[in-house]
Amino acid sequence: MNQNDKVKELSQRLSEGVQQTFQSGRFKQYLKAVSAFHQYSARNVILIFLQKPSATYVAGFETWKKLGRYVRRGEKGLSIFAPVKVSEKIDKPVMDDNGKPVLDEDGNPKTEAVSEVRIRFHPAAVFDVSQTEGKPLPALCDELQGAVPDFQKIFTAVQNISPYKISFEQMPDDEKGYCSHSEQKIAIRSGMSDAQIVKTLLHEYAHAVLHNGVKKSREQKEIEAESAAFIVSNFLGIDTSGYSFDYVSSWSYGMNPKQLSNILDNIQDSANSIISRIQGEMKTLEKAQERPPQKLPQRLSEALKKSEKQNSEKEMIPNGKVIAQ
């Protein structure tokens, strides 16, 4: 099977895997858990970040209890402004059927007391998942495990062709890596398995070569990067389906099926290009390994032999001059 056919086959496998993930009970449990976390206003997001920059999943005390987790003793809550519905009594003018005010005996507009629900804000405390313990949250994208036989060769090849520098950093467990166009940098979380490092490296590399200055939605960019990473990884013999199916599903949930299909179709050319570049660089590395540089002791030994040979070819004449033959 040639490269193009293999890429098409992997793209179809990814599409089918995403659909299976959508239909799985595990995905439904994940969505149910995620729905428990509110979408906070910009003001509250800033407040949470200022108090705990590493916060990820944030919820109130009772919400955590419903999810089977409990706030650890001594943990300090993160202060936010919580909306509360308040019922207030107000005097409202009485109108007739024509929309005109009804007057009383003295000719003054009649009013009636009615209740109106209004939104008020008050301080409240929420807690990040790192401040809780208990039942694990339903999750997707289980971290890949396992060694990769050609790990160093693949990593070096991507490093050589990457437009950005690549480094390892300490990151939270739920963050595997990132690509910064402004810093021209790809960062990978240290301490992961070979398989996860390669998959993440290819994902961030795809961002670097596909999305610099490109105006697309965050969802489309993530789907494209992960799809490319899946196709290239599996072409190189690293099965990332256990991670990639979940990842693409989470970013494409609610998306028009035709739109997702178009994204997966359009990413095939990019995946083909990435595969060709990586394979080309790997072949270059293999040729370089076939001609290993001489080690220092070997170079010194050969230099000594050459010197001895030259000395043996010299002839000393009476006037003290040395003539090389």
N, C-alpha and C positions, 0 to 999 in steps of 0.2 A: 504493500500500500504506500503510495507516494505521500509527500508531506501535505499537500492540499486536501487530499481525501481524508487523511488522518485528522487534520484540523476540523474538517466538517463533521466527522464522526464524533469528535470530542465536544463540539458545540452542541450537537443534538443530544448527546448524553447529559450535558449540563442542563439543557432545557427540560428534559424528562425528569432529571433529579430534582429540579426546583419545583416542578408540579407535584412530585411525590411528597416533598417537604411541606408544601401548602396543605396537602390533604392529611398529613400525619397528626395524630393526637398530641404529639410533643409540641408541634408548632402552635396548636390551639392553646395549649397550657401556657406557652410562652407569651402569646398575645394577651391572654387573660391577666397574667402577672404584670405585664408592661402597662396595661390599661389602668392599673391601680396607682400609677405614678402620674401626678398632675403635670400639665404643661404650664410652667411658671412664667409669670410676666417678666419682661426685660428687667424691671426694677428688682424683682425677687432673685432673678438669676445673678445679677450683680452682687446683691447682698450675700447670697450663698457663696459665690466665688471669693468675695473679700474675707469671709470667715473661714472657708475651707476650700482652697483652690483645687484640691484633688477629688472633690465630691463628684459622685457619678449618679447613683440612684438615691433620691431624697424623698422621704415621706414622713408623715406624722406618727406619733407613738401608736395610736390605735390601728392605723393602716399596717404597720409592721406586725402587729399582733395577728391581724387577719391573715397575713402571709406566712405565719408560723415563725416569725423572728421577733426578738426582744432587744430593746435598747440596753446595752451594758450599763451596770451600775457606775455612776460617777461621770457618765458622758454628758457633755454640755450641748444643749440644743442649738441649732442654727436659727437665728431670728429672721422671720419674714413677715410680710403684711398679708394676713389672710382675709379674704372677702367673707362677709357675713350678711345674710338677708335680714333686714329689719323691717317690721311692720309698723308704720306710723299713721296716726290719725290726722287727717287734714280736712278743712272745711272747703267743700267744692260747690260752686254755683249750681242751682237747679235750672235745667233748661227744658223748654217745652218741645213739642214735636217739630217745631220749625227751627229749633236751635237758638231760640231767644230766651233771655233770662226770665224766670218766673218771679214776680214781685209779691211781697207780702201786703198786708192791709195798709201799712204805712208807706207803701211805694218803694220799699227797699228790696234789692235782690235777695231771694231766698237762698240759703245754703244748707247743705247736709254734710254730716260727718261721715267720711269714708276712709277705708284703710288702703294704704298704698305700700307696696313692698319696695324698699330701696336698699342699695348695696352700700355697706359701710366696711371699713377696713380696720383691723385691730392686730396688734402684735401676736405672733404665734411661733411655736418652736417646732422645727422639723429635724430629722436626723438622717445622716448619710448611711448607706449600707455598711460601710466600714465601722460604724459605731454600734452595729447590731450583731447578734449571733443567733443561731438556730437553724431552721430548715433551709437548705440551699434554694436559691431562687431558680425557677425554670430557666434554662439558658440554651442558647444556640451556639454554634461555632465552637465545639469542643476543640481544645488545642491539639494540633497534630503531634504525633509521637513517632519516634523511630529515626534510625540513622540513614544517611544518603551516601552510597558508595563513592560517588563522584562529587561529594559536597564541595571540597576545596577547589576543584576545577570549575564547577558551575559558578561558585561565588566569585572566584577570581575573574572569570569571563565577564560576568555582569558588571563587576567593579571596573574592568577595563573599558567597557563600552558605555558605561553610565555617564550622562552629562553632568551628574551631581556627585559630590563626594559621599561616601557611605561610611557610617560609623555605628557603633553599638552604644546604647545608653540604658540606664536604669529607668524603668517605666512601671506604672501600675499593671497588675496582672491582666486587666481587661484591655490594655492597649498593647498592640503588637509592634507598631511602627508608625512612621509618618513621613510624608514628603513635603518639604518646605521649598516652594519655588523662589520665595524672596531670599532665602539663605542659600539656595542651590545645594540642598542637603537632603539626604535620605538617612533616617535613623531607624535602627532595629533594636528591639528590646533584647538585652543580654540575658543569657541563661536558658534560652528555649532550645528545643530539639532541632536537629539538622533539618528535618522535614518542614517544621514551622518556620525556621529562618529562611529557607529557600523560597517557600510560598510567599511569605511576607515581603522578602526582597523583590520578587517578581511583581507583586502587587504595587509596591511603591515605585519600582522602576517604570511600570506602566503609567502611573500618574506622571512621572517625570517626563516621559517622551510623548504622552498623549494629551496632557491637560494643561500645559504651561500657556497661560494667556487665552485658554479656550473657554468660551461662555456656554456652559451646560449646567444643568441642575446637579446638585450634590448627589442625588440618587443615581443619575445616569453615569456620572464619573465613577462612583463606587462600583456599580454593576460592570462597567467596562473594565476597570482595573482588576477586579476579582475574576471576571470571565477570562481575561487575557492570562492572568496568573494560573488559573485552572488548566487552560489549554496547554500553555507552555510547560508547566510542571508535569502534567501527565504525559506529554510528548517526551519529556526527559526521563520518564519512568517513575515519577513521584505522584502517587494517587492522593489528591487533596479533596476528593469528593465529600468526605466527612465534615470538612470545614466550608468548602466553597458553596455547596448546595444551600447550606443554612445562611451563609452570608448574602448570597444573591437574593435568596427568598426574603430576608429581612428588609433589604433595600428596595425590593420590587413589589412588596405587598401593597395591594390596592391599585397597582399599575395596570393599564390596559394590556391584555395579553399580546395584542398585535405590536404594541410599543416595545414590550420586552423582547419579543421575537425579532424585531428589527434591530434592536441593540445587539443581540447575540449574533445576528447575521453580519452586521457591519463590523464587529470586532474581529472577525476571522482574518481579514487582511492584515490588521495590526499584529495579531498573534503570529501569523506567518512570518512577518518581517522580524519580529523579536526572536523567533526560533532560528531564523537564518543567521541573524547577527550573533547570537550566542553560540550556535554550532560553529560558525566561522572562527570565532575567537577561541573556542575550545580546541579546534584543529591546530591553530597557531600555537597554542600552549603545548599541545602534544608534540609538535615538531621541535619546539625549543627543548623539551625534556629528552628527546632522542639525542640531542647534542649537548650533554651536560658540561658546564664549564669545568676546567681543570682545577683541582684543589691546590692550595698553596704548596703543600709538601711535594706534590707531583711536579708543579712548575719549577720549584727549586731544584729538584732532582734532575730534571731535563736540562736546566740551565747549567748545572755542574758538569753533566756529561758533555755538553756542547763546549764548555770552557776547556775541559781536559783534551777533547779532540783537537781544538785549535792549538793548544800548547804543544801537542805531539807533532803538529805539522809545522812548527817553527824551527828555524835553524839559526844557531848562534855562530857569528863569524868573528874573526880575530879582533877587529876593531871595536867589538862590543855592541855592534848594532844587531837588531833582531829583524830578520826578513821573514815575513809570512809567506808560505808557499801556497 
